Amino acid sequence: MEISFHGLNYDNICLNHVTVMLELSITPIRRSLLQWDCRKVSRKQNFLLGCMALISLPGIALAQSYDERPRAVPVAMQPEDENSSPSPSRMLVDERAGGWVAIHHTPDAGVHTDLCIAGSESEILMFRADADSLQVRSADDHWTLANGEKGDMTVTVGAYTRVFHMQANDATTLAADIRADDLTHLLDAMATSHMAVVKFGSRTTLSVNLAGSIPVLDRFRGCAETQHFANLGQGAGQKASPF
């Protein structure tokens, strides 16, 4: 699946419209991973994007069925502009399985990749890699986090347990940097388990079903390694040789 943005600044695209565009494939692209800010979108852009969303929806959308294969179908999402030229900045869905999705961002129509992301569609457990850092993230649209709020998030997968010192990126998103070897251990543990337990402080405990996560996280590992962001080891579903 491909999401095209007009112009180089994709921070000005409203998440609500992106979610509308992707509802047919049930693949939400969240602000917690991409850091979009809906408040920057003008009323004119909102109107135009909303019209395009309605026009692009097929009349039998609710009756359609979708397979689990990654797709690269363009989504019409270009506000009117004097240049009227296609944007080279795109988010591409690499893999989707179960309740998990892997995505990468290209700033130049596929020539380079500057961001790899993967996580549960529930947003309870997510990973992000770029040239500067590796991060574990968690988000909830119902949170109202204070600016810079901090707290511990404990992730348990089988015999693996790790405490992450999280900090609020915005009102609904927590993030913490993680070293490549530590993230590799977590991904390896997830590849051999069926459930992850995420505990926030001593109050809230949530479970994350890992069904479908193996091919998605393998894609994330491959994306990070190919772009020289980090070596996260070989995933359970990756093949080193065709023979």
C-alpha positions as CSV (number, residue, x, y, z in Angstrom):
1,M,0.0,0.0,0.0
2,E,1.3,3.4,-0.9
3,I,0.4,6.8,0.7
4,S,1.5,9.8,-1.4
5,F,2.0,13.3,0.1
6,H,2.2,16.5,-1.9
7,G,5.4,18.3,-1.1
8,L,8.3,17.4,1.1
9,N,6.6,18.3,4.5
10,Y,4.4,15.3,5.5
11,D,4.0,16.7,9.1
12,N,1.1,18.8,7.8
13,I,-1.1,15.8,6.8
14,C,-4.0,15.2,9.2
15,L,-4.0,11.7,10.7
16,N,-7.8,11.5,10.6
17,H,-7.8,11.7,6.8
18,V,-5.0,9.1,6.6
19,T,-7.0,6.8,8.8
20,V,-10.1,7.3,6.6
21,M,-8.1,6.4,3.5
22,L,-6.8,3.3,5.0
23,E,-10.0,2.0,6.6
24,L,-10.7,-0.2,3.6
25,S,-7.4,-2.2,4.2
26,I,-7.8,-2.0,8.0
27,T,-4.3,-0.6,8.3
28,P,-4.3,2.4,10.6
29,I,-1.2,4.7,10.3
30,R,-0.9,6.4,13.6
31,R,0.4,9.8,14.7
32,S,2.2,7.9,17.5
33,L,4.6,6.4,14.9
34,L,4.7,9.2,12.3
35,Q,4.3,12.3,14.5
36,W,1.7,14.0,12.3
37,D,-0.1,17.0,13.8
38,C,-3.7,17.5,12.7
39,R,-3.8,21.0,14.1
40,K,-1.6,22.3,11.3
41,V,-4.0,21.4,8.6
42,S,-6.0,24.4,7.2
43,R,-9.8,24.3,6.8
44,K,-9.3,24.3,3.1
45,Q,-7.1,21.3,3.1
46,N,-9.5,19.4,5.4
47,F,-12.4,20.1,3.0
48,L,-10.4,19.0,0.0
49,L,-9.0,15.9,1.6
50,G,-12.4,14.9,2.9
51,C,-13.9,15.3,-0.5
52,M,-11.1,13.2,-2.1
53,A,-11.7,10.5,0.6
54,L,-15.4,10.3,-0.2
55,I,-14.8,10.2,-4.0
56,S,-12.1,7.5,-3.7
57,L,-14.3,5.1,-1.7
58,P,-15.8,2.3,-3.8
59,G,-19.5,1.9,-3.5
60,I,-19.2,-1.7,-2.4
61,A,-16.4,-1.1,0.1
62,L,-18.1,-2.8,3.0
63,A,-18.6,-6.0,0.9
64,Q,-15.0,-6.3,-0.1
65,S,-12.6,-8.9,1.3
66,Y,-8.9,-8.4,1.8
67,D,-6.0,-10.8,1.9
68,E,-2.9,-10.6,4.0
69,R,-0.4,-9.7,1.3
70,P,1.3,-6.3,1.4
71,R,-0.1,-3.9,-1.1
72,A,1.2,-0.9,-3.0
73,V,-2.1,0.7,-4.1
74,P,-1.8,4.5,-4.5
75,V,-4.1,6.6,-2.3
76,A,-5.3,9.9,-3.7
77,M,-4.4,12.4,-1.1
78,Q,-3.0,15.5,-2.7
79,P,-4.3,18.9,-1.8
80,E,-4.7,21.4,-4.6
81,D,-1.4,23.2,-5.3
82,E,0.0,25.5,-7.9
83,N,2.6,22.9,-9.0
84,S,0.2,20.0,-9.1
85,S,3.1,17.5,-9.2
86,P,3.2,14.1,-7.5
87,S,5.1,14.1,-4.1
88,P,8.2,11.9,-3.8
89,S,7.4,11.4,0.0
90,R,5.6,8.2,0.7
91,M,4.7,5.7,3.4
92,L,4.7,2.1,2.2
93,V,3.2,-0.9,3.9
94,D,5.7,-3.7,3.7
95,E,3.9,-6.4,5.7
96,R,0.6,-6.9,7.5
97,A,-0.4,-10.0,9.4
98,G,-2.8,-10.6,12.3
99,G,-2.9,-7.3,14.2
100,W,0.6,-6.3,13.2
101,V,1.9,-4.0,10.5
102,A,5.4,-3.0,9.2
103,I,5.9,0.3,7.2
104,H,8.7,2.3,5.8
105,H,9.0,5.9,4.7
106,T,10.7,7.1,1.5
107,P,11.4,10.8,1.0
108,D,12.3,10.4,-2.7
109,A,9.8,8.0,-4.4
110,G,11.6,4.8,-3.3
111,V,15.2,5.7,-3.9
112,H,16.0,5.9,-0.2
113,T,14.4,4.9,3.1
114,D,14.7,7.1,6.2
115,L,12.3,5.4,8.6
116,C,11.3,1.8,9.5
117,I,8.4,1.2,11.8
118,A,6.4,-1.8,13.0
119,G,4.0,-2.6,15.8
120,S,0.6,-3.9,16.9
121,E,-2.3,-2.0,15.4
122,S,-3.6,-1.6,19.0
123,E,-0.5,0.7,19.5
124,I,0.3,-1.0,22.8
125,L,3.8,-2.1,21.6
126,M,5.6,-0.5,18.6
127,F,9.1,-0.1,17.3
128,R,10.8,2.7,15.3
129,A,14.2,2.9,13.6
130,D,15.9,5.6,11.8
131,A,19.5,6.9,11.2
132,D,19.6,8.5,14.7
133,S,17.9,6.1,17.1
134,L,16.0,2.9,17.8
135,Q,12.8,3.3,19.9
136,V,10.1,1.3,21.6
137,R,6.8,3.1,21.8
138,S,3.3,2.8,23.2
139,A,0.3,5.0,22.6
140,D,-3.4,5.4,23.5
141,D,-5.7,8.0,22.0
142,H,-7.4,8.3,25.4
143,W,-4.3,9.3,27.3
144,T,-3.7,12.9,28.3
145,L,0.0,12.8,29.2
146,A,1.7,15.9,30.6
147,N,4.6,17.4,28.6
148,G,7.7,15.3,29.3
149,E,5.8,12.9,31.6
150,K,7.9,9.9,32.6
151,G,7.2,6.4,33.9
152,D,8.3,2.8,33.7
153,M,6.9,0.3,31.2
154,T,7.6,-3.3,31.8
155,V,7.5,-5.7,28.9
156,T,7.3,-9.4,29.6
157,V,7.4,-12.1,26.9
158,G,7.9,-15.6,28.1
159,A,11.1,-15.6,30.2
160,Y,12.1,-12.2,28.9
161,T,11.4,-9.1,31.1
162,R,12.6,-5.6,30.5
163,V,11.8,-2.3,32.1
164,F,11.8,0.7,29.8
165,H,12.0,4.3,31.2
166,M,9.4,5.9,29.0
167,Q,8.8,9.6,28.3
168,A,5.9,11.4,26.7
169,N,6.5,12.5,23.1
170,D,3.0,14.1,23.1
171,A,-0.3,13.8,24.9
172,T,-0.9,10.2,23.7
173,T,2.5,8.7,23.1
174,L,5.3,7.2,25.2
175,A,8.8,6.5,23.8
176,A,12.2,5.2,25.0
177,D,15.4,4.7,23.2
178,I,16.8,1.2,23.1
179,R,20.1,-0.3,22.1
180,A,20.3,-2.7,19.1
181,D,21.3,-5.7,21.1
182,D,18.5,-5.1,23.6
183,L,15.9,-4.8,20.9
184,T,17.3,-7.9,19.2
185,H,16.7,-9.9,22.5
186,L,13.1,-8.6,22.7
187,L,12.3,-9.4,19.1
188,D,13.8,-12.9,19.5
189,A,11.6,-13.5,22.6
190,M,8.6,-12.3,20.7
191,A,9.3,-14.8,17.8
192,T,9.0,-17.7,20.2
193,S,5.9,-16.6,22.2
194,H,2.2,-16.1,21.7
195,M,1.6,-13.2,24.0
196,A,3.4,-10.1,25.4
197,V,2.4,-8.4,28.7
198,V,2.9,-4.7,29.0
199,K,2.7,-3.1,32.4
200,F,2.7,0.6,33.1
201,G,4.0,1.4,36.5
202,S,2.0,-0.6,39.0
203,R,-1.5,0.3,37.8
204,T,-2.2,-0.8,34.2
205,T,-1.4,-4.2,32.7
206,L,-2.3,-5.0,29.0
207,S,-1.8,-8.1,26.9
208,V,-0.7,-8.1,23.3
209,N,-1.5,-11.0,21.0
210,L,1.7,-11.9,19.0
211,A,-0.2,-13.8,16.3
212,G,1.1,-12.5,12.9
213,S,4.0,-10.6,14.4
214,I,6.8,-12.9,13.1
215,P,6.6,-11.8,9.4
216,V,6.0,-8.2,10.3
217,L,8.9,-8.0,12.7
218,D,11.1,-9.8,10.3
219,R,10.4,-7.1,7.8
220,F,11.3,-4.5,10.4
221,R,14.6,-6.2,11.1
222,G,15.3,-6.4,7.4
223,C,14.4,-2.7,6.9
224,A,16.7,-1.6,9.7
225,E,19.6,-3.7,8.5
226,T,19.3,-2.8,4.8
227,Q,19.3,0.9,5.6
228,H,22.2,0.5,8.1
229,F,20.2,1.8,11.0
230,A,20.9,-1.3,13.1
231,N,21.7,-5.0,13.0
232,L,18.8,-6.7,14.8
233,G,19.7,-10.2,14.0
234,Q,17.9,-12.7,11.8
235,G,14.2,-13.2,12.3
236,A,12.5,-16.6,12.8
237,G,10.8,-16.4,9.4
238,Q,13.9,-15.1,7.4
239,K,15.8,-17.4,5.1
240,A,19.5,-16.9,4.6
241,S,19.7,-19.1,1.5
242,P,17.2,-20.3,-1.1
243,F,18.9,-23.8,-1.1
